[in-house]
Amino acid sequence: MARILESVFIDGPAGKLEALHEGPEDGVAIERVAVVCHPHPLHGGTIHNKVVFRLARGIRNTGSAVIRFNFRGAGLSEGTHDDGRGEQDDVRAAVAFARERYPDLPVIGSGFSFGSNIGLRVAAKDGGFERFIAAGLPANRGGFEFLAKCEVPKIFIHSTNDEHGSRENMQKVFDAAAEPKLLEWVDASDHFFVDRLEQFEQKVIAAVLHDFIPE
């Protein structure tokens, strides 16, 4: 059987959402499904962002199916940008699609930058994710108090030189977040892990496989 690689459209609350549905290499059993959220669409963020690609590939290489989708108004997705409000419903639509395709498998949430912010808000409100992998959370913006009540297991992967989330601010956000949680640093030169994408991808693989041991 050939590896799953298909372009699909998801029924979203503001219209069709463009998405890519991918699976692991031929012969690898699918053990989980992940939804991947991209960076800010008003600044060029789409499913084809390099960090999003690496995030999706890292997850896929753990024996996972991956759904990466364009928020409303991005790429071929219908609707218009809603400043992070309606985008949370876009995440929910993608999760519903993933659950319909893989009803017996756990669902992982993940995102980069704006996508990590929006996805985490859905995780905090809805629960249901087996874990959430948040890359490049824009910690300089503040407003992450909601994480204090987010009991979904959270893995943060962050550049040591992130212009949208300083090391100090990211550490503060992490310290205030509810358990279970893990913070992994990548010694990169900017928000996009531009010189350390390989290391970033390895961190993603480790994040999927990390064993959260109950206290």
N, C-alpha and C positions, 0 to 999 in steps of 0.2 A: 504494500500500500504506500502510495506516495505521501510525502510530508504535506500536511495541511498548509495551504497558503491561498487564501481567498479574500477578495474584496467584497465587502458586504455593506448593507445599509441597515441601521438599527432604527426602529420606530421610537423617536424621541418626543418629548412633550412640546417641542417647538418645530417639529418636522423631522425629516430623515437625518440620521447621523452617519457620516461616512466612517467606515472602520476597516481594519485589517484583522483577519482571524488567522492565526498561525499556530502550528503545532511543532513538537520536537522532531528530531531526525527520524527517518524511517526505522521502524522496529522498536522505538523507545515508547514504553507505556506512558500514557498521560496520567499523572497523579494529582494534578490540581489545575485550576484555571485562574488566570490573572487578568485584571483590568488595569490598563496603563493610561494615565492622564497626562496630557502634554502641557508645555509652558504657555505663557500668556498669548492669546491669539491676536491681540492688538499690537504685539511686538514681534509678530512673525512666527509664533509658536504653532506647530502642527504635529501630527503623528510622525513626520519625517525628520524632526529635530534629531541631531546626532546623539544627544544624551538619551532621548526617548528610545531611539533605535537600540542603543547599548543596554538600556534598562530592560527592554522587551527581550532582546537576545539572551541576556544573562538569565532571566527567568525561564525562558524557553529551554535553555540548556540544562535545566534541572528536571526535565521531564514534565513540562507544563505546557498547556495551551495558553495562548495570549490573545487578548482582545485589546488593541489600541485604537482609539476612536478620536475623531475631531469634534471638539466642542462646537456648539451652535455658531454658525457664521464663519467657521474656519474650514478651509479646503472646500469640499463639496457638501459639507453639512448645511442644512437649512437653518433658518432663524437668524437672529442677531445677538451680538454679545450682550450679556445681562449683568455685567460687573460682579460675577461670581455667585449670583443668586440662582438664576435658572440653570447655570452650569452644574450645580449640585444635583438637579434633577436629571441632567444629561448623564452624570455618573450612575445614578440609579437605573436609568434605562439600559446602560451598558452592562451593569451587574445583572439585571433581569435577563438580558440576552445571554450572558455567560451561564446563568443558572438554568436557562431553558436548554441550552446546548449540552450542558454537563451537569445534570440534576443530582448526581451522586458524588460530586467532587467538591472539596473545599475551594473557596474563592479567596484569592489574595488581591488586595488593593495596592496600587502603586502610583507614583506620579513624580514629576520633576517640576520644581519651581512653583508657578501658579497651580499646576496640576496636583502637586503634593498638598498645597494648602486646601484646595477644593475637595480633594479626595479625603483628607483627614477630617474635614468637617462632616462629610457624609458618614465616615467611620464612627465619629463621636456621637452622631445623632441616631444612626441606624444599627450600629454594631454589625454583626454578621460576617465580617471579614475574618478569615483565619489569622491574618496579620496585615499590616500596612507598611510598605517600604516607601519612605519619603526622602527623595533626593533633592538637594539644593533648596530646602525650605527657605522662603524669603523672610528670614527672621528679623531683619531690620525694620520691617513694617509694623511689627507688634500685632496685638489682637489674637494671640494664641492661648488665651486663658482657658478656652474650652478644652484644651488637652489635659487639664487637671482632672477631668471626669471621663476621659476617653480610655476605657479599659481594654480596647483592642490592642494586642501586642504590636508595638511600633518599633521599626528600625529606621533610624535617621542616617543617611549617608551624605556627608558634607565636605566641601572643599575647605582647606585651611585658609584660603584667600578668596572667599566668596564676597563679591562686592554688594550682593543683595542680602547677605546674612553673615555678619562678622562672626568670628570665632566666639567672641564674648557673648554676643546676643544669642547665637545658636545654643551655647552652653546653658544660658539662662532659660531658654525655652525648654530645653531637654530636662533640666533639673526640676522644673515646675510641672512637667507632664506626669501623668499617672503611670504606674507600673502596669504591665511589664513593658520594658523599653530597652533600647540599645542604641548607642551613638558611635558611628564609625567615621573616622576622619580619613580623607584622601589628600595627600600633600600635593595639591594642584595649584595652578597660578590664578585661576578665576572661577567664576560661577559655573562655567560650562565644562569643567574638568578637562580643558582643551589639550593639555599635555599629559594627562593621566587617565585617558578613557579606558585603557586596558585594565589598570588597577581598579578603576571604578566598576567595571563589569565583573571583576572577580569578587568585589565587595557585595555586589548584587546577588551573585550565586550563593555566597556565604550567608547572606541575609535570608534567602529563601529556605536554606537548610538549617539555619540556627535553631537549636532546641531550647525553647523557653521552658525551663524547669520550674514547676510550681514551688513556692516557698512552703 
